[in-house]
């Protein structure tokens, strides 16, 4: 259960940063 929570929380935080950064910084890759 703990692993599933981490797997869901970690990617979620990363996605949030990517989506937020997409508006401010231009796409590099």
Buried (B, 14 or more C-beta within 10 A) or exposed (E): EEEEEEEEEEEEEEEEEEEEEEEEEEEEE
